[in-house]
Amino acid sequence: MGDEVMVLSEVKKNGVYHVKHLDGSDDLNRHLENLGFVPGESVTVVSRIAGNVIVNVKGSRVALSSELARNIVI
């Protein structure tokens, strides 16, 4: 993968990725950080349903809309 930059809404199911940074407003970034999306954290994509992304992060399963997932750079 190298230096390829993608957002969480674009990645494939069953892939394991690492958060590089968050690209939303301060409030949105704080919300995502509280859910466990912090730089360096491992994220596993469990499912993609109707544009939404379901991931495992920090031992929890989290469902994100594609709008939210677009703010997580991996």
C-alpha positions in Angstrom: 0.0 0.0 0.0 2.9 2.4 0.7 1.9 6.1 0.9 -1.5 5.6 -0.6 -4.1 7.8 1.2 -7.7 6.7 1.3 -10.7 7.5 3.5 -12.5 4.9 5.5 -15.6 5.1 3.3 -13.6 3.8 0.3 -11.9 0.7 1.7 -12.7 -2.9 1.2 -14.5 -5.3 3.6 -12.3 -7.5 5.8 -9.4 -5.1 5.4 -7.3 -4.0 8.4 -6.2 -0.3 8.2 -4.6 2.3 10.5 -5.9 5.7 11.1 -3.6 8.4 9.7 -5.6 11.5 10.7 -9.1 12.9 11.0 -10.3 15.5 8.4 -13.4 16.9 10.0 -14.4 19.9 12.1 -13.0 20.1 15.6 -16.3 18.9 17.1 -16.6 16.0 14.6 -12.9 15.0 15.2 -13.5 15.0 18.9 -16.6 12.7 18.4 -14.6 10.3 16.2 -11.7 10.3 18.7 -14.2 9.4 21.5 -15.3 6.4 19.4 -11.7 5.2 19.2 -10.6 6.7 15.8 -7.2 8.1 16.8 -4.0 8.3 14.7 -2.2 4.9 14.7 -5.3 2.9 15.8 -6.1 -0.3 13.9 -9.5 -0.5 12.2 -11.0 -3.6 10.7 -13.8 -3.3 8.2 -16.5 -5.8 9.1 -19.3 -5.0 6.7 -20.5 -2.4 4.3 -24.3 -2.0 4.1 -26.1 0.6 2.0 -23.2 3.0 2.0 -22.6 2.6 5.8 -19.4 1.1 7.2 -19.3 -1.3 10.2 -15.8 -1.5 11.8 -14.1 -2.9 14.8 -12.0 -0.3 16.6 -10.5 -0.6 20.1 -12.5 -3.8 20.7 -15.8 -2.3 19.9 -18.0 -2.6 16.8 -19.0 0.8 15.4 -21.3 1.7 12.5 -20.6 4.9 10.6 -22.4 6.6 7.8 -20.4 7.1 4.7 -20.4 10.9 5.5 -18.6 10.3 8.8 -16.3 7.6 7.4 -15.1 10.1 4.7 -13.5 12.1 7.6 -11.2 9.2 8.7 -8.0 9.1 6.6 -6.3 5.8 6.5 
